[in-house]
Amino acid sequence: MMGGALWMGATDGARAVCVLVHGRGQSPEEMQAHVLARLDTQNVCFVMPRAQGGAWYAARATDALTEDTRSALSAARHQLQADIVAARAACPGLPLVLAGFSQGACLALEYVFSGHPAPDALVGFTGCRVGQRGDARPQALPPDLPVYLTGSDADPWIPVAAFADAVLDLGQGRARLRAELFPGRAHEVCDAEVSMLGTILTDLIRTKTNKMAALQ
């Protein structure tokens, strides 16, 4: 499925949906190998969008926003929206978690801050806002959105300051936030992060609401 999103898990019998967005230079297949293969979660339909050329935008997340970056972000958000709409159509009425790693986590954050219909929870593995504090960035975060955001002081792409900036925006947007910094962790998704995604999905399946115990 080189032309579009990769779907894993049958829609029949699914009790939740997870849209998982890959990072720069990656693919849905790598998300399958590095994240899904380590999850012990049943009855979840996974939809993994695919960026043309392996990147959602060309700039680093911490670069000042340019018109080119804004245009690329807009196109990426619309592609993500189309995949989410398709996922909801295939699994009507089921709770949906939007998750992403690195550039995929940044895109997921920009998606929820841009006023698109909210997922039931957001999971950002090593993510931040795109751009800099002085840039005009959307702040239309739906209040009370459950968010799990992670970072590392050793990550070469998302510095701690950018991670903290995202935490500030999420806090000011009244997200139901759990943020974790993993000292020394390389640019990867560690076991604890994968376990938390599994817990969030399991809690969401059980409660069918956005008041998940994992984020309390």
C-alpha positions as a printed Julia matrix, in Angstrom:
216×3 Matrix{Float64}:
   0.0    0.0    0.0
   2.69   2.47  -1.04
   0.17   5.05  -2.2
  -1.91   5.51   0.92
  -2.48   4.77   4.56
  -1.69   1.34   5.97
  -4.58  -0.31   7.82
  -3.9   -3.02  10.41
  -6.51  -5.01  12.26
 -10.0   -5.83  11.07
 -12.71  -3.22  11.37
 -15.19  -5.97  12.23
 -14.94  -6.57  15.96
 -12.88  -3.44  16.61
 -13.75  -1.51  19.74
 -11.41   1.46  19.2
  -9.43   3.12  16.42
  -5.88   4.46  16.54
  -4.55   6.74  13.8
  -0.75   6.54  14.14
   1.39   9.08  12.23
   5.01   8.29  11.33
   7.97  10.62  11.67
  10.31  12.22   9.15
  12.04   9.72   6.88
   9.83   6.91   8.14
   6.86   4.92   6.9
   3.71   3.28   8.24
   5.52  -0.05   8.0
   8.15   1.2   10.46
   5.42   2.27  12.87
   4.01  -1.23  12.56
   7.39  -2.81  13.32
   8.54  -0.45  16.07
   5.28   0.38  17.87
   2.4   -1.93  16.95
   4.5   -5.08  17.24
   5.21  -4.19  20.88
   1.59  -3.47  21.81
  -0.48  -6.04  23.67
  -3.84  -4.52  22.82
  -6.83  -6.31  21.33
  -9.78  -5.13  19.23
  -8.11  -1.98  17.86
  -8.14  -0.94  14.21
  -4.91   0.92  13.36
  -4.73   3.42  10.5
  -1.27   4.73   9.62
  -1.12   7.69   7.2
   1.73   7.91   4.69
   3.63  11.11   3.87
   4.69  11.6    0.27
   8.48  11.4    0.18
   8.57  10.31   3.84
   8.15  13.8    5.35
   5.13  15.9    6.3
   7.05  19.18   5.87
  10.64  20.08   5.0
  11.64  22.38   7.87
  12.71  21.37  11.35
   9.88  21.71  13.85
  11.79  24.38  15.77
  12.48  26.59  12.73
  10.54  29.83  12.39
   7.39  29.34  10.35
   7.61  30.3    6.68
   4.92  30.39   4.03
   6.3   27.16   2.58
   6.08  25.42   5.96
   2.57  26.76   6.59
   1.48  25.48   3.17
   3.03  22.05   3.77
   1.42  21.85   7.22
  -1.98  22.75   5.77
  -1.69  20.0    3.17
  -0.53  17.49   5.8
  -3.4   18.39   8.13
  -5.91  17.89   5.32
  -4.41  14.51   4.45
  -4.56  13.5    8.11
  -8.13  14.72   8.32
  -9.08  12.59   5.3
  -7.54   9.5    6.92
  -9.35  10.21  10.19
 -12.66  10.67   8.34
 -12.07   7.34   6.56
 -11.27   5.65   9.86
 -14.42   6.97  11.49
 -16.51   5.92   8.49
 -15.09   2.39   8.63
 -15.56   2.17  12.41
 -18.59   4.37  13.16
 -19.21   5.3   16.77
 -15.9    3.95  18.07
 -13.49   6.03  20.18
 -10.46   7.27  18.25
  -6.93   7.97  19.48
  -4.66  10.17  17.36
  -1.0    9.29  17.93
   2.3   10.17  16.31
   6.06   9.96  16.67
   8.48  12.87  16.17
   7.35  14.82  13.09
   4.15  12.78  13.21
   3.6   13.88  16.82
   4.2   17.5   15.82
   1.65  17.16  13.01
  -0.85  15.59  15.4
  -0.4   18.52  17.79
  -0.9   21.06  15.0
  -4.0   19.15  13.91
  -5.73  19.43  17.29
  -4.63  23.06  17.76
  -6.1   23.98  14.36
  -9.73  23.39  15.27
 -10.31  20.1   13.45
 -12.84  17.7   15.02
 -11.06  16.39  18.1
 -10.02  12.78  18.65
 -10.94  11.14  21.93
  -7.28  11.35  22.99
  -3.94  12.52  21.62
  -0.64  10.66  22.12
   2.51  12.52  21.08
   5.74  10.54  21.27
   8.57  13.13  21.21
   6.53  16.05  19.9
   6.33  19.83  20.01
   4.57  22.73  18.3
   5.83  23.58  14.82
   7.47  27.0   14.67
   8.65  29.39  17.35
   6.94  31.14  20.24
   6.71  34.46  18.38
   5.08  32.93  15.3
   1.35  33.2   14.73
   0.18  29.68  15.49
  -3.37  28.34  15.88
  -4.55  27.9   19.46
  -7.98  26.32  18.87
  -7.39  23.34  21.17
 -10.64  21.78  22.41
 -10.7   22.03  26.22
 -10.44  18.87  28.33
  -8.73  16.9   25.54
  -6.76  13.99  27.03
  -3.12  14.32  25.9
  -0.05  12.2   26.62
   3.13  13.98  25.46
   6.71  12.77  25.83
  10.21  14.04  25.24
  13.87  13.48  26.07
  16.79  15.68  27.02
  18.96  13.69  24.6
  16.72  13.91  21.53
  18.47  15.63  18.6
  15.25  16.76  16.89
  12.93  17.98  19.67
  14.86  19.92  22.35
  13.52  20.16  25.89
  12.64  23.84  25.4
  10.36  22.98  22.46
   8.78  20.13  24.43
   8.16  22.55  27.33
   6.68  25.12  24.94
   4.15  22.53  23.78
   3.35  21.66  27.39
   2.67  25.36  28.06
   0.31  25.66  25.09
  -1.5   22.47  26.11
  -1.83  23.71  29.67
  -3.14  27.08  28.59
  -5.56  25.25  26.29
  -6.88  23.31  29.3
  -5.84  19.88  28.04
  -6.13  16.89  30.36
  -2.37  16.51  30.17
   0.21  13.94  31.2
   3.73  14.91  30.1
   6.8   12.71  30.61
  10.46  13.47  29.97
  12.76  10.45  29.63
  16.36  11.47  30.47
  18.92  10.03  28.07
  16.38   8.38  25.77
  17.48   8.33  22.13
  15.22   9.35  19.24
  12.86   6.41  19.58
   9.71   5.19  21.28
  10.69   3.41  24.49
   8.85   0.53  26.18
   7.22   2.79  28.77
   5.71   4.97  26.02
   4.38   1.96  24.1
   2.91   0.62  27.34
   1.14   3.93  28.0
  -0.42   3.91  24.52
  -1.69   0.41  25.23
  -3.11   1.51  28.58
  -4.84   4.51  27.02
  -6.42   2.36  24.33
  -7.52  -0.24  26.86
  -9.01   2.41  29.17
 -10.8    4.03  26.25
 -12.27   0.7   25.15
 -13.45   0.03  28.7
 -14.88   3.45  29.55
 -15.82   4.76  26.09
 -15.22   8.29  27.36
 -12.33  10.72  27.39
 -11.91  10.52  31.2
  -9.2    7.89  31.01
  -7.57   6.65  34.19
  -4.17   6.57  32.48
  -4.15  10.37  32.28
  -5.43  11.08  35.77
